Amino acid sequence: MAPSLRRWRSAPAIALILGALAIGVAMVAGRSDLLVALLEPPVPVGWVLGTAAAVLGVWLLLRSSEQVGSSREPVQLVRAIRLLFLAVAAFAAAAGWFVGSAVPIVAALVIAGVDVLETTFFLMVTTRR
C-alpha cells in the first residue's frame, strides 16, 4: 500500500482519538482543579488567550464559508460543518477567557470533541460511497 494511502486511512483514527481526548480533558477539567492555571489564568493572560481564540474562531469561520461556497460535494460540506463547529468552540473558549470563567472553556472542549467525533464518522461514511 502506498505511503500516502496509509496516511489517509489513519487520519480518521487520529481524528477520533483527538476528539475523544478533548472530551476526556473536559471531563477531567470539570472534576478537578488540575487545569485551573489554563482555564482561569490571570487577567492579562486570559485576555491574550481570549484574543487568540477569537482570531482563530474568525479564521475558522472564514475557511468554513469558503468551503461551502467552493464545492457542493458531501465531503466538502461535512468539512465545512466541522470548521463551523470548531469556530463555535473557539468563540466559546474566547468568551470564557474574557470573562474569566472555566465553564465556557470546558464547554468549548466538549463542542470541539463531539464535533470532531461526529464529523469523522460522517466523513468515513461519505468517502465510502
N, C-alpha and C positions, 0 to 999 in steps of 0.2 A: 504494500500500500504506500502511496506517495506521502512524503512528509506533510505536505500542505493538507492532504485529505485527512490524515491522522489528527492534525491540529484542529481541523474544522469539526471533527467528530468529538473531540474532547472539550470544545468550547461550551456546549450545553452543560456538561458535567461541572465545569468550573463555575458557570453562572449559577447553577443550582447550589453548589457549595457556598458561594458568596452570599446568595440570598438567605440560605439557612443560617449562615454565620451572622448576618445583620440582625435577623430575628433573635438569635441566641444572645447577641450582645445587648439588644434591647431588653430581653428578659433579665439578664444579669444586672444591667444598669437600673432597672426598675426595682430590684430587690436588695441592692447593696449600695454602699457608699464608696465603692472602689473607683468609680469613674467621675466623682464629684469635680475633680480638677478640670476635666474636659467638659462636663455637662454644665457646670456653673463656675466658670473661670472669673477672675477679677474683671471689673467693668471694661477697662481698655482692651483687654484680650478678647472679651466677649464681643465687643464692637468690631474688632478686626475679623474674628471668625464669622460673625454675622454678615459683615460686608462681603467677605469671600464667598459665603454660602449664597447670598443674594445674587452676586455676579454669576456664580455657577448656575443658579436657577434660571437667570435670564438667558445665558448661553444655551442651556439645555432646551429651553422653550423655543428659542430661535432655530435650533437644529431640528426639533420636532416639527415645527411648521414648515421648514424647508423640505423635510422628507415627505410630508403629506402632500405638498404641492408638486413634488417632482415625480411621484410614482403612485400608481393605483394598485400595485401588486400587493397581495395579502402580507407577504413577508415584510415589505417596507412599511405598511400601515401598522403592523404589530410593533416594529421597531420604533416607529414614531410615537405610538402609545406608551411604550416603555420610557422613552425620553421625556414625554409629558409628565408621567407619574414621578420620574426621578426629579424633574423640576419642582413638582409639588413638594416632594420630600426635602429638597434643598431650601425652598421657601419656608417650610415648617422649621427646619433647623435654624435658619436665619432668624426667624421670629423668636425662637427660644433663646438664642444668644443675645438678641437685642433686649429682650425682656428680662433675661437673667433667670429663666426657669428651665429646669431639665425636662419637664413634661413634653413640650413640643419637639425637643430633640429626640427623645425616646420614640415619640410618635413618628418622627421622620425616619428613624431606623426601621420601624415596623412597616411603614409605607414603602420604603425602598426594598426591603427584604421580600415582602409579599409580592410587590410588582415584579421583581426580578424572577422570582419563582414562577409566577403565573405566566409571564410573557415568554419565559424559556419553554414552558410546556406548549404554549401556543406556537412558538417558532418551530419546535420539534414536529408538531402536527402539520403545519403549513409547508415545511420543507419536505415532508414525506410524500406529499401529494404531487 
